[in-house]
Amino acid sequence: MIPIRESQTVSEYFNETHQQVRATARKFIETHVLPHIDDWEEAGEFHRDLYKKAGDAGLLGIGFPEALGGIGEGDIFLKVAVSEELMRSTSGGLVAGLGSLDIGLPPVARWAKKDIREQIVPPVLRGEKIAALAVTEPGGGSDVANLKTRAVRDGDHYIVNGSKTFITSGMRADHYTVAVRTGGEGHGGISLLLIDRDMPGFSTGKKLRKMGWWASDTAELFFEDCRVPADRLIGAENAGFIAIMSNFLFERLSLAIMAYMTAQLAYEAALEYTQQRTAFGRNITGFQVTRHKLVDMATQIDVAREYTYRCAALMQAGKNPIKEVAMAKNFSVDVCEKVTREAVQLFGGMGYMRETVVERLYRDAKILSIGGGTTEIMKELIAKQIKL
């Protein structure tokens, strides 16, 4: 197991409560995840009871209202601390799967009808049920405003037809927050519906096989005349795009955290390995090229982390740092791809072997430039914010 250096978690942004929760998350990973993570990666999924264990530890309720069983809203750095420690699992897939509620549940907690909120949210936060977000469609990618899945009002129900793809926790979620078209073309015709897996007309395809994030189940969803009660509408009809966009800010911050932590783990593994490995009669850290690579890796990670913290601080202060979070995501992802590549290179042939953690981290890194809005979409978003 890669040792944790305490200096990496010390920052002006974290108080004693944050560090206590961090310690809880660290113990959770060490006890319930690290002994099994290699097997779960190979199996392509982790045990469902891990959600319940995470719920019992209080790790799923952060950022959700206490009235719904959460830990409380508003403390962004509590979530940052836990997110960093969950990445110590060395598996982005596990973190994505365990955390699918963080993108699927917030619209329900904020905008669903009161009785629906009280029915759905608490069991998910306890880890008894699983929530997922379903926006992406085949052929649609980042073009959310032009999604095709259609929901037509029929009395007290909506009739939904269409499909979704690349849905994290898609195979085993109990509740899906689904983006549908209830109005005309463009972003003004989009709504959100809460659809349960046992509703008539809903089905899942086979589990999708991926380059990385092996431990998360990813699936296609199909809706064929799926009947959804009208009270499952989240927020106002045709106002779903705003909810989706508000969700993206925290999702992108989370992906930035995943990126610099993936890089951090790769750096730590490379540092430990190079201090032990010898070549040409000496330790390879004795070569300037090795030392300089490690220095560059450490520098890039620190910059990515600190800028992401600054974005979190802006969010904590009630700001809406769309540009800054997009920049943090792009920069952190770029650092992640560079650092994981260099880590594999420093490991040499061993870096290409499945038994080394850097091989997994290198594969897992790629999805971070795609999920939550591609690097190219982020650049267009930044360009608009700076009025180019």
ABEGO torsion letter per residue (X at the ends): XBBBBAAAABBAABBAAAAAAAAAAAAAAAAAAAAAAAAAAAAGBBBAAAAAAAAAAGAAABGBBAAAGBAEBGBAAAAAAAAAAAAAAGBAAAAAAAAAAAAAAAAAAAABBAAAAAAAAAAAAAGABBBBBBABBBGAEABAAABABBBBBBEABBBBBEBBBGBBGAAABABBBBBBBABBBEAAABBBBBBBAABBGBBBBBBBBBABGAABBBBBBBBBGBBBBAAABBEBBGAAAAAAAAAAAAAAAAAAAAAAAAAAAAAAAAAAAAAABBBGGBBAAABAAAAAAAAAAAAAAAAAAAAAAAAAAAAAAGBBBAAAAAAAAAAAAAAAAAAAAAAAAAAEAAAABAABAAAAAAAAAAAAAABGEBAAAAAAAAAAAAGX
